[in-house]
Amino acid sequence: MSYEIRIDGTDVKFDAEAGQTVLDAAAKHGIEMPYSCRKGACGNCKGRVLAGELVVGTGGGGHEAGINAPDEHLFCRAQPASDLLIAPRSWHRIDPDARKTYSATVFRNQLVASDVSILHLRLPTGVRARFAAGQYLQVILPDGQRRSFSMANAPHENDGVLLHIRHMPGGGFTSGVVPNLAKGDVLQIELPHGDFYLREDSDRPLLFIAGGTGFAPVKSIIDDIIKRGIERPMTLFWGARVPAGLYAPEVVKKWLRQRPSLRYEPVISAPIDAMAWSGRRGRVHQAVLETFDSVQDFDVYACGAPAMVQAVRTALEDQRGLPPTQFFSDSFVAESPVAVV
Protein backbone atom coordinates (compact mmCIF):
# COMPACT_ATOMS: atom_id res chain seq x y z
CA MET A 1 0.00 0.00 0.00
CA SER A 2 1.18 3.50 -0.76
CA TYR A 3 -0.03 6.98 0.16
CA GLU A 4 0.10 10.27 -1.71
CA ILE A 5 1.91 13.15 -0.02
CA ARG A 6 1.38 16.69 -1.30
CA ILE A 7 3.34 19.83 -0.39
CA ASP A 8 1.03 22.68 0.57
CA GLY A 9 0.82 25.58 -1.86
CA THR A 10 2.45 23.68 -4.72
CA ASP A 11 1.58 21.05 -7.28
CA VAL A 12 4.33 18.79 -5.92
CA LYS A 13 3.28 15.34 -4.83
CA PHE A 14 4.97 11.99 -4.28
CA ASP A 15 4.13 8.53 -3.01
CA ALA A 16 5.23 6.91 0.25
CA GLU A 17 5.18 3.17 0.82
CA ALA A 18 3.82 1.72 4.04
CA GLY A 19 6.52 1.97 6.70
CA GLN A 20 8.45 4.64 4.82
CA THR A 21 9.11 8.00 6.46
CA VAL A 22 8.04 11.24 4.84
CA LEU A 23 11.69 12.29 4.58
CA ASP A 24 12.82 9.08 2.87
CA ALA A 25 9.86 9.03 0.50
CA ALA A 26 10.53 12.61 -0.57
CA ALA A 27 14.23 11.92 -1.19
CA LYS A 28 13.42 8.84 -3.24
CA HIS A 29 11.40 11.05 -5.57
CA GLY A 30 14.04 13.78 -5.86
CA ILE A 31 12.65 16.15 -3.24
CA GLU A 32 14.95 17.15 -0.41
CA MET A 33 13.71 18.75 2.79
CA PRO A 34 15.85 19.94 5.71
CA TYR A 35 17.39 17.17 7.83
CA SER A 36 20.52 16.24 9.71
CA CYS A 37 20.63 13.46 12.29
CA ARG A 38 17.74 11.28 11.02
CA LYS A 39 17.36 10.11 14.63
CA GLY A 40 14.57 12.41 15.79
CA ALA A 41 16.86 14.49 17.99
CA CYS A 42 18.07 17.57 16.13
CA GLY A 43 14.73 18.92 14.90
CA ASN A 44 16.06 20.05 11.51
CA CYS A 45 13.41 18.01 9.65
CA LYS A 46 10.52 19.54 11.57
CA GLY A 47 7.47 20.35 9.47
CA ARG A 48 3.69 20.50 9.67
CA VAL A 49 1.11 17.92 8.70
CA LEU A 50 -1.94 19.93 7.64
CA ALA A 51 -4.19 17.01 6.67
CA GLY A 52 -4.08 13.25 7.01
CA GLU A 53 -3.00 10.75 9.64
CA LEU A 54 0.35 9.34 10.74
CA VAL A 55 1.14 5.87 11.99
CA VAL A 56 0.63 5.87 15.74
CA GLY A 57 3.92 6.45 17.54
CA THR A 58 5.68 8.11 14.59
CA GLY A 59 4.28 11.61 14.99
CA GLY A 60 5.22 14.46 17.24
CA GLY A 61 8.58 14.77 18.96
CA GLY A 62 10.12 16.39 22.00
CA HIS A 63 10.27 20.05 22.86
CA GLU A 64 14.07 19.64 22.75
CA ALA A 65 13.73 19.00 19.01
CA GLY A 66 11.64 22.13 18.55
CA ILE A 67 8.20 20.50 18.47
CA ASN A 68 5.78 22.99 20.01
CA ALA A 69 2.45 22.54 18.20
CA PRO A 70 0.09 19.59 17.62
CA ASP A 71 0.56 19.65 13.85
CA GLU A 72 4.39 19.79 14.02
CA HIS A 73 6.21 16.53 13.37
CA LEU A 74 9.68 15.21 12.63
CA PHE A 75 9.65 14.02 9.02
CA CYS A 76 12.56 11.64 9.65
CA ARG A 77 10.20 9.66 11.90
CA ALA A 78 6.71 10.43 10.59
CA GLN A 79 5.13 7.59 8.57
CA PRO A 80 1.83 8.17 6.72
CA ALA A 81 -1.25 6.15 7.59
CA SER A 82 -3.26 8.00 4.91
CA ASP A 83 -2.71 10.57 2.19
CA LEU A 84 -1.02 13.67 3.63
CA LEU A 85 -0.82 17.40 3.04
CA ILE A 86 2.45 18.69 4.50
CA ALA A 87 4.23 22.01 4.96
CA PRO A 88 8.00 21.50 5.29
CA ARG A 89 10.14 24.45 6.36
CA SER A 90 11.71 24.37 2.89
CA TRP A 91 12.26 21.99 0.01
CA HIS A 92 14.09 21.76 -3.28
CA ARG A 93 14.52 19.28 -6.08
CA ILE A 94 17.59 17.04 -6.21
CA ASP A 95 18.90 14.32 -8.47
CA PRO A 96 17.91 11.11 -6.64
CA ASP A 97 20.75 9.31 -8.43
CA ALA A 98 23.44 11.77 -7.31
CA ARG A 99 24.20 9.78 -4.16
CA LYS A 100 26.89 7.18 -4.83
CA THR A 101 28.55 4.29 -3.00
CA TYR A 102 32.33 3.97 -3.15
CA SER A 103 35.02 1.60 -1.90
CA ALA A 104 37.43 3.96 -0.13
CA THR A 105 40.93 3.03 1.00
CA VAL A 106 42.55 4.26 4.19
CA PHE A 107 45.47 6.51 3.27
CA ARG A 108 46.27 7.96 6.68
CA ASN A 109 44.90 7.58 10.22
CA GLN A 110 46.18 10.21 12.63
CA LEU A 111 45.46 10.47 16.34
CA VAL A 112 45.30 14.25 16.85
CA ALA A 113 43.88 14.25 20.39
CA SER A 114 43.40 11.56 23.02
CA ASP A 115 39.91 10.87 21.67
CA VAL A 116 39.98 12.23 18.10
CA SER A 117 41.28 10.65 14.89
CA ILE A 118 41.59 12.30 11.49
CA LEU A 119 40.91 9.61 8.92
CA HIS A 120 41.98 10.26 5.32
CA LEU A 121 40.28 7.99 2.79
CA ARG A 122 41.08 7.84 -0.91
CA LEU A 123 38.66 6.91 -3.68
CA PRO A 124 39.57 4.53 -6.51
CA THR A 125 41.96 5.95 -9.12
CA GLY A 126 40.22 8.41 -11.41
CA VAL A 127 37.07 8.64 -9.30
CA ARG A 128 35.88 12.01 -8.03
CA ALA A 129 33.10 12.51 -5.48
CA ARG A 130 30.50 15.25 -5.84
CA PHE A 131 29.30 16.98 -2.68
CA ALA A 132 28.68 20.40 -1.20
CA ALA A 133 30.98 21.78 1.46
CA GLY A 134 29.54 20.85 4.87
CA GLN A 135 27.71 17.67 3.84
CA TYR A 136 28.31 14.25 5.39
CA LEU A 137 28.81 10.65 4.31
CA GLN A 138 27.74 7.32 5.71
CA VAL A 139 30.11 4.44 6.38
CA ILE A 140 28.33 1.19 5.53
CA LEU A 141 29.41 -1.56 7.92
CA PRO A 142 29.60 -5.24 6.89
CA ASP A 143 26.34 -6.00 8.72
CA GLY A 144 24.53 -3.18 6.89
CA GLN A 145 24.54 -0.70 9.77
CA ARG A 146 25.60 2.85 8.98
CA ARG A 147 27.64 5.51 10.74
CA SER A 148 27.52 9.17 9.69
CA PHE A 149 30.50 11.54 9.58
CA SER A 150 30.88 15.03 8.17
CA MET A 151 33.48 15.52 5.47
CA ALA A 152 36.16 18.00 6.50
CA ASN A 153 37.65 18.46 3.04
CA ALA A 154 36.36 21.00 0.54
CA PRO A 155 34.68 19.88 -2.70
CA HIS A 156 37.73 20.69 -4.85
CA GLU A 157 39.64 18.03 -2.87
CA ASN A 158 37.37 15.34 -4.25
CA ASP A 159 39.68 12.38 -4.89
CA GLY A 160 39.08 11.32 -1.29
CA VAL A 161 37.47 12.35 1.98
CA LEU A 162 38.76 13.61 5.31
CA LEU A 163 36.88 12.63 8.47
CA HIS A 164 37.28 13.95 12.04
CA ILE A 165 36.14 11.12 14.30
CA ARG A 166 35.71 11.28 18.04
CA HIS A 167 36.19 7.97 19.85
CA MET A 168 32.93 7.60 21.75
CA PRO A 169 32.99 5.48 24.94
CA GLY A 170 31.53 2.10 24.06
CA GLY A 171 31.40 2.97 20.37
CA GLY A 172 31.84 -0.25 18.45
CA PHE A 173 33.01 1.61 15.34
CA THR A 174 34.47 4.88 16.61
CA SER A 175 36.37 3.29 19.51
CA GLY A 176 36.58 -0.35 18.43
CA VAL A 177 37.37 -0.03 14.71
CA VAL A 178 38.66 3.45 13.86
CA PRO A 179 41.78 3.42 16.11
CA ASN A 180 42.91 0.18 14.45
CA LEU A 181 42.36 1.15 10.82
CA ALA A 182 45.61 0.97 8.85
CA LYS A 183 46.77 2.15 5.46
CA GLY A 184 45.20 -0.01 2.77
CA ASP A 185 42.11 -1.01 4.72
CA VAL A 186 38.87 -0.54 2.77
CA LEU A 187 35.58 1.02 3.87
CA GLN A 188 32.31 1.29 1.99
CA ILE A 189 31.00 4.85 2.01
CA GLU A 190 27.91 6.57 0.58
CA LEU A 191 27.64 10.27 -0.16
CA PRO A 192 26.50 12.98 -0.16
CA HIS A 193 24.00 13.40 2.66
CA GLY A 194 22.69 16.42 4.56
CA ASP A 195 21.68 20.01 3.92
CA PHE A 196 24.35 21.70 6.03
CA TYR A 197 26.00 23.79 3.33
CA LEU A 198 26.55 27.46 2.55
CA ARG A 199 23.47 29.32 1.33
CA GLU A 200 24.87 31.46 -1.47
CA ASP A 201 21.71 33.48 -2.05
CA SER A 202 22.71 35.58 0.97
CA ASP A 203 25.47 38.12 1.48
CA ARG A 204 25.02 38.39 5.25
CA PRO A 205 28.02 37.99 7.60
CA LEU A 206 28.70 34.40 8.63
CA LEU A 207 28.80 33.18 12.22
CA PHE A 208 30.16 29.63 12.59
CA ILE A 209 29.77 27.83 15.92
CA ALA A 210 31.40 24.42 16.34
CA GLY A 211 31.61 22.05 19.26
CA GLY A 212 34.37 19.40 19.27
CA THR A 213 34.48 17.50 15.99
CA GLY A 214 31.63 19.68 14.79
CA PHE A 215 34.61 21.63 13.47
CA ALA A 216 34.81 19.19 10.51
CA PRO A 217 31.96 20.51 8.30
CA VAL A 218 32.82 24.09 9.26
CA LYS A 219 36.35 23.45 8.02
CA SER A 220 34.96 22.20 4.72
CA ILE A 221 32.81 25.30 4.28
CA ILE A 222 35.52 27.81 5.25
CA ASP A 223 38.10 26.10 3.04
CA ASP A 224 35.63 26.31 0.17
CA ILE A 225 34.85 29.97 0.84
CA ILE A 226 38.53 30.88 0.79
CA LYS A 227 39.27 28.75 -2.29
CA ARG A 228 36.43 30.39 -4.23
CA GLY A 229 37.18 33.91 -3.06
CA ILE A 230 33.77 34.49 -1.47
CA GLU A 231 33.95 37.79 0.38
CA ARG A 232 31.65 37.65 3.41
CA PRO A 233 32.71 38.60 6.95
CA MET A 234 33.30 35.46 9.03
CA THR A 235 33.45 34.73 12.75
CA LEU A 236 34.26 31.29 14.15
CA PHE A 237 33.60 30.12 17.71
CA TRP A 238 35.10 26.67 18.42
CA GLY A 239 34.29 25.12 21.78
CA ALA A 240 35.87 22.15 23.54
CA ARG A 241 36.22 20.85 27.09
CA VAL A 242 40.02 21.21 27.19
CA PRO A 243 42.57 22.95 24.93
CA ALA A 244 43.61 19.65 23.33
CA GLY A 245 40.05 19.38 22.02
CA LEU A 246 40.86 22.26 19.65
CA TYR A 247 42.85 19.73 17.69
CA ALA A 248 43.58 21.59 14.45
CA PRO A 249 45.30 24.88 15.38
CA GLU A 250 47.40 24.82 12.21
CA VAL A 251 44.23 24.93 10.10
CA VAL A 252 42.98 28.06 11.85
CA LYS A 253 46.41 29.71 11.62
CA LYS A 254 46.41 29.10 7.87
CA TRP A 255 42.95 30.68 7.56
CA LEU A 256 44.06 33.73 9.51
CA ARG A 257 46.99 34.18 7.12
CA GLN A 258 44.73 33.77 4.08
CA ARG A 259 41.82 35.80 5.43
CA PRO A 260 43.09 38.20 8.17
CA SER A 261 39.56 39.55 8.65
CA LEU A 262 38.40 36.18 10.03
CA ARG A 263 37.56 36.47 13.72
CA TYR A 264 38.41 33.35 15.73
CA GLU A 265 37.18 32.75 19.29
CA PRO A 266 38.25 29.45 20.91
CA VAL A 267 36.29 28.55 24.06
CA ILE A 268 37.11 26.02 26.80
CA SER A 269 34.37 24.73 29.11
CA ALA A 270 36.25 22.63 31.71
CA PRO A 271 37.80 24.28 34.78
CA ILE A 272 41.47 24.63 33.99
CA ASP A 273 44.49 26.41 35.43
CA ALA A 274 45.05 29.93 34.13
CA MET A 275 48.60 28.98 33.15
CA ALA A 276 47.18 26.31 30.81
CA TRP A 277 44.47 28.48 29.24
CA SER A 278 44.16 32.25 29.13
CA GLY A 279 41.38 32.43 26.55
CA ARG A 280 37.59 32.40 26.81
CA ARG A 281 35.90 30.00 29.20
CA GLY A 282 32.42 28.57 29.56
CA ARG A 283 29.83 27.22 27.15
CA VAL A 284 30.25 28.24 23.57
CA HIS A 285 26.74 29.72 23.27
CA GLN A 286 27.44 31.87 26.33
CA ALA A 287 30.57 33.19 24.65
CA VAL A 288 28.52 34.14 21.60
CA LEU A 289 25.98 35.96 23.78
CA GLU A 290 28.78 37.84 25.52
CA THR A 291 30.19 38.92 22.16
CA PHE A 292 27.10 40.04 20.25
CA ASP A 293 24.19 42.24 21.31
CA SER A 294 22.32 41.19 18.15
CA VAL A 295 22.82 38.61 15.41
CA GLN A 296 19.67 39.41 13.42
CA ASP A 297 21.79 40.35 10.38
CA PHE A 298 23.92 37.16 10.46
CA ASP A 299 23.62 33.71 8.93
CA VAL A 300 24.51 31.23 11.68
CA TYR A 301 25.94 27.76 11.02
CA ALA A 302 26.20 25.54 14.11
CA CYS A 303 27.51 22.00 14.35
CA GLY A 304 28.10 19.71 17.33
CA ALA A 305 26.21 17.72 19.92
CA PRO A 306 22.41 18.19 19.88
CA ALA A 307 22.38 19.88 23.30
CA MET A 308 24.95 22.42 22.13
CA VAL A 309 23.17 23.09 18.85
CA GLN A 310 19.82 23.52 20.61
CA ALA A 311 21.37 25.82 23.23
CA VAL A 312 22.84 27.98 20.47
CA ARG A 313 19.58 28.08 18.54
CA THR A 314 17.47 28.97 21.57
CA ALA A 315 19.88 31.58 22.89
CA LEU A 316 20.33 33.38 19.58
CA GLU A 317 16.69 33.30 18.53
CA ASP A 318 15.29 34.25 21.95
CA GLN A 319 17.96 36.68 23.16
CA ARG A 320 19.76 38.05 20.11
CA GLY A 321 17.02 38.38 17.49
CA LEU A 322 18.18 35.71 15.06
CA PRO A 323 15.43 34.87 12.52
CA PRO A 324 14.85 31.08 12.45
CA THR A 325 15.36 31.08 8.66
CA GLN A 326 18.95 32.26 9.17
CA PHE A 327 19.98 29.34 11.39
CA PHE A 328 21.51 26.21 9.84
CA SER A 329 22.73 23.25 11.83
CA ASP A 330 24.12 19.75 11.83
CA SER A 331 23.82 17.66 14.99
CA PHE A 332 26.14 14.79 15.84
CA VAL A 333 23.79 12.28 17.44
CA ALA A 334 24.79 9.14 19.34
CA GLU A 335 23.21 5.91 18.20
CA SER A 336 22.70 3.28 20.85
CA PRO A 337 24.61 1.14 21.46
CA VAL A 338 27.20 2.54 19.06
CA ALA A 339 27.97 6.22 18.66
CA VAL A 340 27.49 7.88 15.32
CA VAL A 341 30.35 10.33 15.75
Secondary structure, DSSP 8 states (H G I E B T S, - for coil): -EEEEEETTSS-EEEEETT--HHHHHHHTTEE---S-SSSSS-TTEEEEEES-B-TTSS---GGGT--STTEEETTT--BSS-EEEEES--EE--TT--EEEEEEEEEEEEEETTEEEEEEE-STT------TT-EEEEE-TTS-EEEEEB-S-TT-TTEEEEEEE--TT-TTTTTTGGG--TT-EEEEEEEE---S--TT--S-EEEEEEGGGHHHHHHHHHHHHHHT----EEEEEEESSGGGS--HHHHHHHHHH-TT-EEEEEE-S---TTT--SEES-HHHHHHHH-S--TT-EEEEEE-HHHHHHHHHHHHHHS---GGGEEEEE---BTTB---
